[in-house]
């Protein structure tokens, strides 16, 4: 019988963080990954924040395969032929310790896997976990698709992604509904580093992020993005599955629509698509978070719906959940107690953490925007219309232009309705 102290299912940031910390503490850990290697099947937009990874790997900025450090973050609000742009550039982000980096997950997760192996943990790739093993109510291991594939442990950490079959089998969550999931599609487009530097106005090693709202998703609830890598751009777009289904939008068509936008196309000109990928993203936030523990098992990262989509925070929250899970397991090991009450310490750690605090703050956001599509169509159009009108010099006075803008806005939605919309939007994220 194969027996370990801890089984981690899924070699993403959450699972690898937990495995690294537990193996480093001297415990026997096995990580089971269905991909060919850590990162082979993992997808995210491409931004990695320094916290909390610098607490786990203090030298990561020198050792990890990072792309560029972010010095400027932009937001573009798109209508079909315009872009209203805002942003923030700071040289504080150009100095150590740097705030955020772009990464390519296939390289970064592979590096994390190497760090985990160096602690003595075993990583088993190309292996599918088919179910849980139990002794009464307690989970005592997993059943894999390999011959004689039963593996036992004191604790199982479910880091098997947004569609976590283990969390569902353990009775920790109900099936996810379409409004609580988003489909994201992404391309990696190769461009020379010098071209990227010139187009985004940065020096070597510096990076820019652009978040795209409005026409980027063809009016569906979601966002697009463009991130600079060393010699490529990551461009992608995502929207809730419910909205895509209701509107009959194909995610691939949505990405092509974004790439052809007159403000976006010049940034991609001359580039060659090197990779295409698609992924499900948790959108339900706190309201979709499952129970996080039961006797013999913890749930971390995307499997626990720990994504703050408004601030594009996923990988950092996943790593933090892996830290907290490791703390809970170490405490349970000291006590020799892996019961549900003992492992519920992890739930308390999460509740006291920034993960819970931020997800609680935005708990009503997704539901609000699902019912207020005007924020992805009407208001981006009006904002760009107003900017174009005010910036056009044609002999009309600015006061007259203001009257024209207000008349157009009132024609499309009353001032009272707009006031209610923005008040309710503020309430949903306040």
Legacy VTK file of the C-alpha trace (Angstrom):
# vtk DataFile Version 3.0
C-alpha trace
ASCII
DATASET POLYDATA
POINTS 430 float
0.000 0.000 0.000
1.362 3.417 -1.048
1.128 5.664 2.038
2.192 9.313 2.272
1.650 12.041 4.800
-0.061 14.283 2.258
-1.530 13.823 -1.221
-1.879 16.983 -3.311
-4.116 16.660 -6.380
-3.211 19.286 -8.983
0.146 20.915 -9.747
-0.954 24.543 -9.993
0.204 27.410 -7.754
-2.033 26.411 -4.822
-1.120 22.746 -4.820
2.578 23.289 -5.451
2.779 25.884 -2.668
1.221 23.517 -0.148
3.417 20.634 -1.328
6.590 22.718 -1.117
5.946 23.970 2.411
4.897 20.568 3.731
7.777 18.681 2.128
10.200 21.345 3.322
8.890 20.714 6.846
9.918 17.066 6.485
6.680 15.367 5.472
6.251 12.793 2.728
4.256 14.473 -0.030
3.051 13.276 -3.417
1.606 15.608 -6.052
-0.622 14.005 -8.666
-0.972 15.964 -11.918
-2.977 14.962 -14.983
-0.808 17.019 -17.357
2.543 15.993 -18.812
4.268 18.292 -16.319
3.291 21.081 -13.901
1.989 23.914 -16.048
1.232 21.811 -19.120
-2.526 22.398 -18.733
-2.530 25.508 -16.553
-3.809 28.806 -17.932
-4.201 32.306 -16.548
-4.152 35.815 -17.962
-0.484 36.134 -17.161
0.073 38.527 -14.221
1.800 37.295 -11.072
2.003 39.504 -7.985
5.071 39.381 -5.756
2.929 38.706 -2.709
2.812 36.049 -1.382
5.341 34.224 -3.548
8.244 36.205 -2.095
7.323 34.771 1.313
7.510 31.239 -0.080
10.457 31.606 -2.476
12.440 34.673 -1.318
14.768 34.525 -4.359
12.045 33.983 -6.945
12.709 37.302 -8.713
16.207 36.069 -9.620
15.421 32.383 -10.141
11.961 32.108 -11.686
11.281 32.376 -15.445
9.589 35.778 -15.271
8.785 37.807 -18.373
8.572 41.552 -17.549
7.969 43.559 -14.385
4.877 45.758 -14.641
5.416 49.522 -14.393
2.144 50.667 -15.952
-1.438 49.442 -15.701
-4.016 50.750 -18.155
-7.759 50.369 -18.575
-9.449 50.866 -21.940
-13.215 51.298 -22.160
-14.112 50.377 -25.718
-16.906 51.287 -28.077
-16.825 49.714 -31.570
-14.503 52.382 -32.976
-13.034 54.183 -29.942
-11.183 53.657 -26.685
-11.452 55.821 -23.580
-8.199 55.182 -21.743
-6.998 55.665 -18.185
-3.958 54.281 -16.430
-1.214 54.568 -13.889
2.542 54.451 -14.472
4.917 54.613 -11.521
8.661 54.234 -11.243
8.006 52.862 -7.770
7.056 49.678 -9.631
10.410 49.776 -11.421
12.317 49.401 -8.166
12.814 46.434 -5.879
10.739 44.873 -4.485
8.700 44.886 -7.648
4.955 44.607 -7.400
3.987 42.373 -10.316
5.360 40.430 -13.266
4.024 38.818 -16.387
4.599 35.076 -16.643
3.881 32.194 -18.965
2.351 29.464 -16.850
3.878 26.534 -18.707
7.322 27.832 -17.756
6.562 29.259 -14.336
4.649 26.263 -12.974
7.348 23.945 -14.295
9.896 25.960 -12.283
7.703 25.687 -9.184
7.529 21.948 -9.752
11.313 21.755 -9.792
11.454 23.604 -6.475
8.934 21.140 -5.026
10.944 18.147 -6.236
14.079 19.625 -4.665
12.411 19.327 -1.244
12.007 15.579 -1.729
8.338 15.583 -2.741
7.219 13.207 -5.475
5.400 14.604 -8.508
3.467 12.042 -10.540
2.404 13.498 -13.928
0.041 12.110 -16.570
-2.144 10.612 -13.875
-5.867 11.137 -13.420
-7.424 10.948 -9.961
-10.704 9.098 -10.390
-12.072 9.315 -6.868
-11.582 9.418 -3.131
-10.886 6.595 -0.696
-12.717 6.614 2.633
-12.693 4.987 6.009
-16.190 5.724 7.211
-16.652 9.497 6.942
-12.938 10.268 6.750
-11.068 10.627 3.447
-7.899 8.536 3.564
-6.559 8.724 0.003
-7.321 8.739 -3.702
-7.913 6.256 -6.476
-6.005 6.901 -9.694
-6.379 5.503 -13.197
-3.130 3.593 -12.951
-2.818 -0.112 -12.239
-2.854 -0.659 -8.472
-3.496 3.051 -8.313
-4.790 3.468 -4.770
-2.705 5.950 -2.770
-3.248 6.639 0.924
-2.407 9.606 3.134
-3.365 11.366 6.335
-4.631 14.359 4.343
-5.696 15.025 0.749
-5.388 18.593 -0.570
-7.750 19.170 -3.496
-6.106 21.619 -5.886
-7.803 20.182 -8.955
-9.145 23.413 -10.414
-12.451 25.132 -10.897
-14.288 21.948 -11.851
-13.018 20.175 -8.734
-14.465 16.687 -8.894
-12.964 15.938 -5.487
-14.744 18.819 -3.728
-18.001 17.663 -5.273
-17.451 13.992 -4.374
-16.558 14.980 -0.815
-19.911 16.747 -0.521
-18.305 20.147 -0.038
-20.060 21.892 -2.907
-22.978 21.697 -5.296
-22.619 21.694 -9.096
-21.638 25.112 -10.419
-24.172 27.177 -12.353
-23.274 28.987 -15.625
-23.257 32.470 -14.078
-20.572 31.344 -11.632
-18.135 30.289 -14.330
-16.428 32.198 -17.123
-14.840 30.902 -20.290
-11.587 32.620 -21.191
-9.649 32.223 -24.427
-6.119 33.480 -24.916
-3.386 33.707 -27.538
0.346 34.208 -27.221
1.454 36.417 -30.129
5.187 36.581 -30.833
6.762 40.004 -31.455
10.371 41.213 -31.173
11.226 42.697 -27.784
12.254 46.004 -29.394
8.867 46.262 -31.119
7.044 45.691 -27.841
9.223 48.294 -26.095
8.433 50.879 -28.769
4.693 50.211 -29.012
4.128 50.298 -25.261
6.658 53.018 -24.443
8.821 50.993 -22.076
12.482 50.148 -21.634
13.973 46.654 -21.665
12.414 44.427 -19.015
9.572 46.833 -18.233
5.985 45.787 -18.883
2.463 47.112 -19.345
-0.962 45.603 -18.717
-4.157 46.719 -20.431
-7.589 45.687 -19.154
-10.299 46.032 -21.794
-13.972 46.664 -21.032
-17.100 47.198 -23.091
-16.868 46.226 -26.753
-14.025 43.811 -25.956
-16.637 41.223 -24.936
-19.274 42.196 -27.508
-21.460 43.428 -24.639
-21.226 40.239 -22.553
-20.300 40.354 -18.861
-16.539 39.997 -18.854
-13.238 41.627 -19.768
-10.357 41.419 -22.180
-6.676 41.928 -21.565
-3.301 42.519 -23.211
-0.101 41.819 -21.272
3.472 42.324 -22.430
5.938 39.440 -22.220
9.612 39.520 -23.180
9.071 38.628 -26.818
5.329 38.152 -27.043
1.965 39.550 -26.060
-0.706 37.682 -24.127
-4.134 38.722 -25.407
-7.326 37.208 -24.175
-10.961 37.714 -23.338
-13.408 36.035 -20.997
-17.107 36.218 -20.188
-19.571 34.340 -18.027
-20.866 31.129 -19.555
-24.456 32.184 -18.897
-24.009 35.397 -20.855
-22.224 33.679 -23.730
-25.015 31.120 -23.975
-27.814 33.689 -23.694
-26.278 35.868 -26.397
-25.110 33.031 -28.641
-21.518 34.291 -28.610
-18.650 31.963 -29.450
-15.569 32.727 -27.304
-13.281 32.332 -30.321
-15.314 34.881 -32.268
-15.139 37.194 -29.273
-11.332 37.004 -29.284
-11.147 37.649 -33.024
-13.514 40.602 -32.565
-11.180 42.048 -29.932
-8.066 41.506 -32.042
-9.653 43.420 -34.929
-10.665 46.446 -32.843
-9.050 49.602 -34.320
-7.349 50.436 -30.991
-6.031 46.894 -30.495
-5.011 45.774 -33.980
-1.989 48.142 -34.267
-0.498 46.632 -31.103
-0.627 43.161 -32.663
0.476 44.096 -36.183
3.180 41.816 -37.565
2.817 39.333 -34.712
2.595 35.570 -35.124
0.245 33.457 -33.011
2.333 30.837 -31.208
-0.175 29.409 -28.715
-3.930 29.260 -28.253
-5.582 28.134 -25.043
-8.935 28.138 -23.286
-9.810 27.815 -19.625
-12.669 27.999 -17.138
-12.393 30.727 -14.501
-14.290 30.936 -11.184
-16.626 33.942 -11.199
-18.918 33.272 -8.280
-16.548 34.586 -5.618
-17.579 34.224 -2.004
-21.118 33.137 -2.850
-19.776 30.170 -4.811
-17.056 29.215 -2.329
-17.566 25.646 -1.113
-16.946 24.327 2.359
-13.180 24.230 2.580
-12.536 21.193 4.742
-13.825 17.852 5.881
-12.313 14.899 7.682
-9.091 14.146 5.809
-9.349 16.791 3.056
-8.834 20.497 2.316
-9.769 22.504 -0.800
-7.504 25.264 -2.164
-7.147 27.728 -5.049
-9.540 27.655 -8.000
-11.157 24.512 -6.581
-12.283 26.751 -3.707
-13.368 29.556 -6.132
-10.651 31.874 -4.800
-10.457 34.385 -7.647
-10.919 38.161 -7.467
-11.705 38.827 -11.127
-12.067 42.595 -10.786
-8.441 42.880 -9.669
-7.270 39.891 -11.801
-6.052 38.156 -8.666
-6.055 34.390 -8.871
-2.565 32.923 -8.702
-1.570 34.976 -5.659
-4.749 34.030 -3.775
-4.163 30.405 -4.767
-0.646 30.488 -3.337
-1.877 32.087 -0.144
-4.523 29.395 0.233
-1.756 26.815 -0.231
0.193 28.504 2.575
-2.811 28.411 4.881
-3.560 24.795 4.017
0.024 23.839 4.846
-0.309 25.572 8.222
-3.494 23.679 8.971
-1.950 20.337 7.997
1.160 20.964 10.111
-1.074 21.718 13.100
-3.105 18.563 12.495
0.096 16.503 12.216
1.352 17.838 15.539
-1.941 16.831 17.149
-2.299 13.557 15.276
-5.859 14.618 14.521
-7.222 14.803 10.965
-10.880 14.964 11.878
-13.261 17.563 10.464
-13.084 19.770 13.599
-9.277 19.694 13.534
-8.965 20.567 9.833
-11.628 23.271 10.197
-8.701 25.356 11.455
-8.014 25.959 7.740
-11.474 27.501 7.344
-10.713 29.880 10.199
-7.359 30.830 8.684
-9.040 31.620 5.357
-11.795 33.618 7.061
-9.161 35.776 8.784
-7.163 36.267 5.572
-7.165 38.808 2.752
-8.707 36.109 0.532
-11.968 36.153 2.452
-11.902 39.898 3.097
-11.585 40.777 -0.593
-14.033 38.155 -1.825
-16.543 39.354 0.746
-16.139 42.941 -0.464
-17.023 41.927 -4.049
-19.519 39.185 -3.219
-22.407 40.935 -5.030
-20.471 42.150 -8.067
-21.037 39.298 -10.520
-24.762 39.059 -9.808
-25.123 42.829 -10.228
-23.421 42.982 -13.619
-25.312 39.927 -14.864
-28.463 42.033 -14.473
-27.011 45.328 -15.740
-25.556 44.754 -19.186
-25.617 48.474 -19.890
-22.204 48.698 -18.209
-20.779 46.606 -21.050
-22.589 48.279 -23.937
-24.520 51.504 -23.319
-22.153 53.254 -20.919
-18.916 52.488 -22.815
-20.594 53.831 -25.968
-21.816 56.984 -24.200
-18.431 57.628 -22.609
-16.638 57.401 -25.948
-19.321 59.486 -27.639
-18.912 62.217 -25.009
-15.120 62.197 -25.288
-15.227 62.391 -29.094
-17.760 65.216 -28.993
-15.831 67.293 -26.449
-12.489 66.814 -28.191
-13.809 67.695 -31.657
-13.163 71.356 -32.517
-15.828 72.396 -35.032
-16.848 75.915 -34.065
-19.478 74.845 -31.531
-19.076 76.114 -27.976
-18.222 73.697 -25.199
-21.497 74.540 -23.447
-23.405 73.603 -26.583
-21.432 70.367 -26.811
-22.340 69.553 -23.220
-26.021 70.044 -24.065
-25.640 67.716 -27.073
-23.980 65.057 -24.886
-26.656 65.278 -22.195
-29.410 65.136 -24.808
-27.918 61.969 -26.308
-27.511 60.396 -22.881
-31.112 61.217 -21.905
-32.327 59.846 -25.237
-30.766 56.479 -24.420
-31.390 56.356 -20.659
-32.893 58.815 -18.198
-30.684 60.651 -15.740
-32.610 59.017 -12.887
-31.957 55.559 -14.308
-28.267 56.342 -14.767
-27.991 57.638 -11.216
-29.576 54.432 -9.901
-27.302 52.284 -12.067
-24.105 53.859 -10.806
-25.240 53.938 -7.209
-26.063 50.246 -7.334
-22.759 49.504 -9.096
-20.925 51.323 -6.320
-22.872 49.368 -3.700
-21.903 46.077 -5.385
-18.175 46.766 -4.959
-18.163 49.012 -1.897
LINES 1 431
430 0 1 2 3 4 5 6 7 8 9 10 11 12 13 14 15 16 17 18 19 20 21 22 23 24 25 26 27 28 29 30 31 32 33 34 35 36 37 38 39 40 41 42 43 44 45 46 47 48 49 50 51 52 53 54 55 56 57 58 59 60 61 62 63 64 65 66 67 68 69 70 71 72 73 74 75 76 77 78 79 80 81 82 83 84 85 86 87 88 89 90 91 92 93 94 95 96 97 98 99 100 101 102 103 104 105 106 107 108 109 110 111 112 113 114 115 116 117 118 119 120 121 122 123 124 125 126 127 128 129 130 131 132 133 134 135 136 137 138 139 140 141 142 143 144 145 146 147 148 149 150 151 152 153 154 155 156 157 158 159 160 161 162 163 164 165 166 167 168 169 170 171 172 173 174 175 176 177 178 179 180 181 182 183 184 185 186 187 188 189 190 191 192 193 194 195 196 197 198 199 200 201 202 203 204 205 206 207 208 209 210 211 212 213 214 215 216 217 218 219 220 221 222 223 224 225 226 227 228 229 230 231 232 233 234 235 236 237 238 239 240 241 242 243 244 245 246 247 248 249 250 251 252 253 254 255 256 257 258 259 260 261 262 263 264 265 266 267 268 269 270 271 272 273 274 275 276 277 278 279 280 281 282 283 284 285 286 287 288 289 290 291 292 293 294 295 296 297 298 299 300 301 302 303 304 305 306 307 308 309 310 311 312 313 314 315 316 317 318 319 320 321 322 323 324 325 326 327 328 329 330 331 332 333 334 335 336 337 338 339 340 341 342 343 344 345 346 347 348 349 350 351 352 353 354 355 356 357 358 359 360 361 362 363 364 365 366 367 368 369 370 371 372 373 374 375 376 377 378 379 380 381 382 383 384 385 386 387 388 389 390 391 392 393 394 395 396 397 398 399 400 401 402 403 404 405 406 407 408 409 410 411 412 413 414 415 416 417 418 419 420 421 422 423 424 425 426 427 428 429
